[in-house]
Amino acid sequence: MKIIFSILRQLCHIRIILYASTFLLMGCTSQIPRENLCLALTDNPSENTVKLVTIPLPVIASSPNEGITSGVLTAFLFHNKLEEVTTMLAPQVNYNDNFGVTASFYGAYYPTAERNIEFNLSQSEKVNHDYELRVRESSLLGNKLELNGFFFKLADGSSRFFGFNAKSPQQMETNYANDELGYNVSAGYKLGKHFQVTLGDRFRDVRIRRGAFSSLPDIKDKFSSATVPGIDGFTTHALRVSLTYSTLDNRDTPTFGGYTRISFEPTMKDTGGAGNYRHYEIEAKGYIPFSNARYISVFRLMYNQTLGNEAPFLEQSILGGESTLRGYGRNRFIDNSFMLCNLEERIRLFRWEVFGVTADWEVAPFIDLGAVMKSLNKANGSNFEFNPGIGFRAIVRPNIVGRVDLGVGSDGPAVFVGLGYPF
């Protein structure tokens, strides 16, 4: 294994700029006989051949926590007769100074609009690994029952902790690795056309280990279990009930409609939790299209509150990262509550067919505004973080979004690369 990683490391040091200049010449579209596929990669068994689009891409990413990552991936996109992507497979090799070589394999299967399966297998030379499986099925009981499952085993050696409250200083930055195993499952039932009630169950076993950044103090060098609950690791088991109202036209790539969710999640020692505490959360999102959805104004308002004195630090209300405050690294601000507002203008620049795949290319200027606090009545305007930024997205409808978001916070700029819209 060490020999393999050594070879991969040398390959990743090849200049990425050369790959970036030639990848467009390497893409191709082909027809694969269906009987040659070991899996049914489309939902129509009558198709004799399956369209396969192969797209190699460079990977260049930078985030506040992880630093600079570079590498290559190849996306294999399988289509049905409607020219919809039903399966995506993406092997990837990256290099990062802090984690060494990382080999990953991502897959997504969308046989119908009501069913999808996603997995990610990722292993680094140092500290990091990520094994995930997501399953969704919403065709049961006449499309009224929706089942969701998320199962994971991961370790992130880039995690940071600065202390609690909105004014946690950058000078208190510490590093650790959260090694986690858990699941999040739910069953939702539709009430009428737009409402859904959901019952969920969440389990999380967390071990706090030494991180990958020797240049930073370890979390246990500056903090103790007396001041930071959960710093020695914890296990939590929580039940959840949610009520949602949605008029969105699409689950993954909406262009118009509204969405509201109210959730209550109690955690108790009697059911295997780390302590007795409760989460309350309300979220509202809106999508307003203009000029035949070439411009889409998007907003999100969110409030989260954690009540109880026994909540581990990673179970409290947290802001920072690719889906909340995009000008900061993940988990930058932690306290008992948070308020968040995201504003984004999604502008379709053009619709371009490349390698037989039609994609919408978007630019999205955004503003993220949020703060953590002890409670809502202690919200202070001076504690709110203002993060302007801009995003670039490629969308293959109805279910695939690739994105790069650049946000700016008081700690400096932050760049996030990933799949799916941030909200």
C-alpha positions in Angstrom: 0.0 0.0 0.0 2.8 2.4 0.8 4.4 1.8 -2.6 1.0 2.5 -4.3 0.6 5.8 -2.4 4.2 6.7 -3.2 3.5 6.2 -7.0 0.3 8.2 -6.7 2.1 11.0 -4.9 4.6 11.4 -7.7 1.8 11.4 -10.3 0.0 14.2 -8.4 3.1 16.3 -8.4 2.9 16.4 -12.3 2.0 20.0 -13.1 -1.8 20.4 -12.9 -1.7 23.2 -15.4 -0.6 20.8 -18.2 -3.5 18.6 -17.4 -5.9 21.5 -17.3 -4.9 22.6 -20.8 -5.4 19.2 -22.4 -8.4 17.7 -20.5 -11.0 19.0 -23.1 -9.2 17.0 -25.8 -9.5 13.8 -23.7 -13.2 13.7 -23.2 -15.3 11.4 -25.3 -18.8 10.1 -25.9 -19.4 6.4 -26.6 -22.2 3.8 -26.8 -21.8 0.8 -24.5 -23.7 -2.4 -25.2 -26.1 -2.9 -22.3 -25.1 -6.6 -21.8 -21.5 -5.5 -21.3 -22.4 -3.6 -18.1 -22.3 -5.5 -14.8 -25.0 -3.1 -13.3 -28.2 -1.8 -14.7 -26.9 1.8 -15.0 -30.2 3.1 -16.5 -33.8 2.4 -15.6 -34.9 1.3 -19.0 -34.1 -2.4 -19.7 -35.3 -2.1 -23.3 -32.2 0.1 -24.2 -29.7 -2.0 -26.2 -26.9 0.5 -25.7 -26.1 3.0 -23.0 -24.6 6.4 -23.7 -21.4 7.0 -21.7 -19.8 10.4 -21.5 -16.2 10.5 -20.1 -14.9 13.8 -18.8 -11.4 14.1 -17.2 -11.0 17.2 -15.0 -8.3 18.8 -13.0 -8.9 19.3 -9.3 -7.6 22.5 -7.7 -9.1 23.5 -4.3 -8.3 25.5 -1.3 -10.1 25.7 2.0 -9.2 27.5 5.3 -9.0 24.3 7.2 -7.4 21.9 4.7 -5.1 24.2 2.7 -4.4 23.6 -1.0 -5.4 20.4 -2.7 -4.6 19.4 -6.3 -5.2 16.3 -8.4 -7.3 14.8 -11.2 -10.6 13.0 -11.6 -12.5 11.4 -14.3 -16.3 11.6 -14.4 -18.2 8.8 -16.1 -21.8 9.8 -16.9 -24.3 7.2 -18.0 -27.5 8.4 -19.8 -30.9 7.1 -20.5 -32.9 7.7 -23.8 -34.2 11.0 -22.4 -30.6 12.2 -22.2 -30.8 12.3 -18.4 -27.8 11.3 -16.3 -28.9 8.2 -14.4 -25.4 7.1 -13.1 -22.3 9.0 -12.3 -19.0 7.4 -11.3 -15.9 9.6 -10.4 -12.6 8.1 -9.3 -10.2 10.8 -8.1 -6.6 11.2 -6.9 -5.5 14.3 -4.9 -2.5 15.5 -3.1 -2.4 17.7 0.0 0.7 18.6 2.0 -1.0 17.8 5.2 -2.7 14.5 4.3 -0.5 13.2 1.5 -2.2 11.3 -1.3 -6.0 10.8 -1.2 -7.7 8.2 -3.4 -11.5 8.6 -3.7 -14.3 6.9 -5.6 -17.7 8.7 -5.7 -20.8 7.2 -7.2 -24.4 8.3 -7.7 -27.3 6.3 -9.1 -30.6 8.0 -10.1 -32.8 5.3 -11.7 -36.0 7.4 -11.2 -36.9 10.8 -9.8 -38.1 9.0 -6.6 -35.0 7.0 -5.9 -31.3 7.6 -5.6 -28.2 6.0 -4.1 -24.9 7.8 -3.5 -21.7 6.6 -2.0 -18.2 7.9 -1.4 -15.1 6.0 -0.6 -12.0 8.0 0.3 -8.7 7.2 2.0 -5.7 9.4 2.7 -2.2 8.5 3.6 -2.5 10.6 6.8 -5.4 10.7 9.3 -8.3 11.3 6.8 -10.8 8.9 5.5 -14.5 9.1 4.5 -16.9 6.2 3.8 -20.4 7.3 3.1 -23.7 5.8 1.8 -26.9 7.8 1.2 -30.1 6.2 0.1 -33.5 7.8 -0.7 -36.7 6.2 -1.7 -40.0 8.2 -2.1 -42.1 6.0 -4.3 -43.8 4.0 -1.5 -47.5 4.2 -0.6 -48.4 6.1 -3.7 -45.4 8.5 -3.4 -46.6 9.6 0.0 -43.8 7.8 2.1 -40.2 9.0 1.8 -37.3 7.0 3.4 -33.8 8.5 3.8 -30.7 6.8 5.2 -27.2 8.2 5.7 -24.4 5.9 7.0 -20.9 7.1 7.6 -17.4 6.4 9.0 -15.0 9.4 8.7 -12.0 11.1 10.2 -11.1 14.7 9.5 -7.7 15.8 10.7 -8.2 19.4 9.6 -10.9 20.3 12.2 -10.5 23.5 14.2 -11.7 24.9 17.5 -11.4 28.5 18.5 -13.5 28.5 21.7 -17.2 29.4 22.1 -19.2 32.6 21.2 -19.2 35.0 18.3 -15.9 36.7 19.3 -13.7 33.6 19.5 -10.3 35.0 18.4 -8.2 33.6 15.6 -5.3 33.5 18.0 -7.0 30.7 20.0 -7.1 28.4 16.9 -6.4 24.7 17.7 -6.4 21.6 15.6 -7.9 18.1 16.2 -9.2 15.1 14.3 -12.8 14.0 14.8 -13.1 10.3 14.1 -16.8 9.4 13.7 -19.1 6.5 13.1 -22.8 6.9 12.8 -26.1 7.1 10.9 -29.0 9.4 10.2 -32.3 7.8 9.1 -35.8 9.2 8.6 -39.3 8.4 7.4 -41.5 11.2 6.0 -45.2 11.1 5.2 -46.9 13.6 2.9 -50.0 15.4 4.3 -51.9 16.8 1.4 -49.9 18.3 -1.6 -47.3 20.4 0.2 -46.9 19.3 3.8 -44.7 16.5 5.1 -44.2 15.2 8.7 -40.9 13.4 9.3 -39.6 11.1 12.1 -35.9 10.6 12.3 -33.2 8.8 14.3 -29.6 9.9 14.6 -26.6 8.1 16.1 -23.1 9.5 16.3 -20.0 8.1 18.0 -17.1 10.6 18.1 -13.5 10.2 19.1 -11.3 13.3 19.4 -7.7 12.5 18.2 -4.6 14.5 17.3 -5.0 16.3 14.0 -2.8 16.6 11.0 -1.4 20.1 11.5 1.7 20.1 13.7 2.0 23.9 13.3 -1.1 24.4 15.4 -1.6 23.5 19.1 -3.8 20.5 19.8 -7.2 21.2 21.1 -6.4 19.6 24.4 -3.3 21.8 24.8 -5.5 24.9 25.3 -8.8 23.5 26.4 -10.1 20.9 28.9 -13.2 18.8 29.4 -14.2 21.2 32.2 -14.6 24.0 29.8 -15.3 22.1 26.5 -17.8 19.3 26.9 -17.1 16.4 24.6 -13.4 17.1 24.1 -12.6 13.6 25.2 -15.1 12.1 22.8 -18.8 11.4 23.1 -21.7 9.3 21.8 -25.1 10.7 21.1 -28.4 9.2 20.1 -31.2 11.5 19.2 -34.8 11.3 17.9 -36.2 14.0 15.6 -39.6 15.2 14.5 -39.9 17.7 11.6 -42.7 19.4 9.8 -42.0 20.8 6.3 -44.0 22.8 3.7 -42.6 22.8 0.2 -43.7 24.2 -3.2 -40.3 23.7 -4.9 -40.4 22.5 -8.5 -37.4 20.2 -8.0 -35.7 18.7 -5.0 -32.0 19.1 -6.1 -32.0 21.9 -8.6 -35.1 24.1 -7.8 -35.9 27.2 -9.9 -38.9 28.5 -8.1 -41.0 27.9 -5.0 -40.7 28.0 -1.2 -39.6 25.7 1.5 -40.1 25.9 5.3 -39.0 23.4 8.0 -39.5 23.2 11.7 -37.6 20.6 13.7 -37.3 19.4 17.3 -34.6 16.9 18.3 -34.3 15.8 21.9 -31.2 13.9 23.1 -31.4 11.9 26.4 -28.9 9.8 28.4 -31.6 7.2 28.8 -31.5 6.5 25.0 -27.7 6.5 24.7 -27.0 10.2 24.4 -24.0 12.1 25.8 -26.4 14.2 27.9 -29.8 15.7 28.2 -30.2 18.5 25.7 -32.5 19.6 22.9 -32.2 21.1 19.4 -34.8 23.5 17.9 -34.5 24.7 14.3 -36.5 26.6 11.8 -35.5 27.2 8.2 -37.1 29.1 5.4 -36.0 29.2 1.7 -37.3 30.9 -1.3 -36.6 30.8 -5.1 -37.8 33.7 -7.3 -37.1 33.3 -11.1 -36.9 36.1 -13.6 -36.5 36.0 -17.5 -37.5 32.4 -17.8 -35.3 31.4 -14.8 -32.2 32.9 -16.3 -32.0 34.8 -13.1 -33.0 33.2 -9.8 -33.0 35.2 -6.6 -32.5 32.8 -3.7 -32.7 33.4 0.1 -32.5 31.4 3.2 -33.3 32.3 6.8 -32.4 29.9 9.6 -32.4 29.8 13.4 -31.0 27.0 15.6 -31.0 26.7 19.4 -29.4 24.1 21.6 -30.9 24.0 25.2 -29.1 22.0 28.0 -25.8 22.2 29.8 -24.5 18.8 28.7 -24.3 19.2 24.9 -20.8 18.3 23.5 -19.2 21.1 21.6 -19.8 19.4 18.2 -23.5 19.0 19.1 -24.1 22.7 19.7 -25.1 25.4 17.2 -22.3 25.8 14.6 -21.6 28.2 11.8 -18.8 28.2 9.2 -18.1 26.2 6.0 -19.4 25.6 2.6 -23.2 25.7 3.4 -23.5 28.5 6.1 -20.8 31.2 6.4 -18.7 30.6 3.3 -16.0 33.1 4.3 -14.8 30.8 7.1 -13.7 27.2 7.5 -16.0 24.5 8.9 -17.1 24.9 12.5 -15.6 28.3 12.9 -18.2 29.6 15.4 -19.9 27.6 18.2 -22.4 28.5 20.8 -25.9 27.7 22.1 -27.7 29.4 19.2 -27.2 30.8 15.7 -29.0 33.1 13.3 -28.2 32.9 9.6 -29.2 34.7 6.4 -28.0 33.7 2.9 -28.8 35.8 -0.2 -27.7 34.6 -3.6 -28.4 35.6 -7.2 -28.0 32.6 -9.6 -27.4 33.9 -13.1 -27.3 31.5 -16.0 -24.5 32.7 -18.3 -25.1 30.2 -21.1 -26.2 26.7 -21.8 -23.4 24.6 -23.4 -23.3 21.1 -24.7 -19.9 19.5 -24.1 -19.1 15.9 -24.8 -22.9 15.4 -25.4 -23.9 16.7 -22.0 -26.0 19.8 -21.8 -25.1 21.9 -18.8 -26.2 25.3 -17.4 -23.2 27.4 -16.4 -24.0 29.9 -13.6 -22.3 32.7 -11.8 -23.8 33.4 -8.3 -22.8 36.5 -6.3 -23.8 36.0 -2.7 -23.9 37.5 0.8 -23.8 35.3 3.9 -24.8 37.0 7.2 -24.8 35.1 10.5 -23.8 35.0 14.2 -23.8 32.6 17.1 -25.1 33.6 20.5 -26.2 32.3 23.9 -29.8 32.8 23.1 -32.0 34.8 20.7 -32.6 37.6 23.2 -28.8 38.1 23.4 -28.4 38.7 19.7 -26.0 41.6 19.0 -25.6 43.3 15.7 -21.9 43.8 16.2 -21.4 40.0 16.4 -22.8 39.2 12.9 -20.3 38.1 10.3 -20.7 39.6 6.8 -19.4 37.3 4.1 -19.7 38.5 0.5 -18.5 36.2 -2.3 -19.1 34.7 -5.7 -19.9 31.2 -6.8 -19.5 29.4 -10.1 -21.7 26.4 -10.9 -22.2 23.8 -13.7 -25.7 22.2 -13.5 -26.7 19.0 -15.4 -30.4 18.9 -14.7 -32.3 17.5 -13.0 -29.9 16.3 -10.2 -26.2 17.2 -10.6 -24.6 20.4 -9.5 -20.8 21.1 -9.4 -19.8 24.3 -7.7 -16.9 26.5 -6.6 -17.7 29.2 -4.0 -15.3 31.9 -3.0 -16.2 33.8 0.2 -14.4 36.5 2.2 -14.5 36.8 6.0 -12.4 38.6 8.6 -10.0 35.7 8.7 -9.3 36.0 5.0 -10.8 34.4 1.8 -12.1 30.8 1.7 -12.7 28.6 -1.4 -15.0 25.6 -1.4 -15.3 23.0 -4.1 -18.1 20.4 -4.1 -21.3 18.9 -5.4 -24.8 20.2 -4.8 -26.1 23.7 -4.1 -25.1 25.1 -0.7 -28.8 25.4 0.2 
